[in-house]
C-alpha cells in the first residue's frame, strides 16, 4: 500500500472540564467509504482507492472530545484492490489491509492530535518519551 494523499476535512476539539481525578482516553476509528478513484494524472499499474475516515479521542468522564474527518488516497496492487472493494460491499475489509490502513490513520491523526492537545492544555493521548536519571556505571 502506497499513500498518495491525505487531508483532513474536519477538525473539532472541545474541552468540557478543567480538572479530573481519573482520566480514561478512548480512541475511535471509522471508515465510512472506500471507492475506486479514477485519475488521469497518475500513470500506474496499481489501482487507486479513495477512503473517507473518522478518528476520535474521548477524554472520559466528559472532559474533552477531539474529532477528525478526512480523506486518503492509496494505491494497491490490482488483485488486492479488487479484494478490498469486493469485501467493502459488505462493509468489511481484509484484516491485513485494515490493520495497515488504521495504523496509517493513527499515525497521521495522532501527530495533529498531539499539537491540539498541547494548545488546549490537555494530557497527551499517547505516552511521550521521557528521560530519567539512571545509575552511573563505572
Secondary structure, 3 states (H helix, E strand, C coil): CEEEEEEEEEEEEEECCCCCCCCEEEEEEEEEEEEECCCCCCCCCCEEEEEEEEEEEEEECCCEEEEEEEEEEEEECHHHHHHHHHHHCCCCCCHHHHHHHHHHHHHHHHHHHHHHHHHCCCCCCCCCCCCCCCCCCC
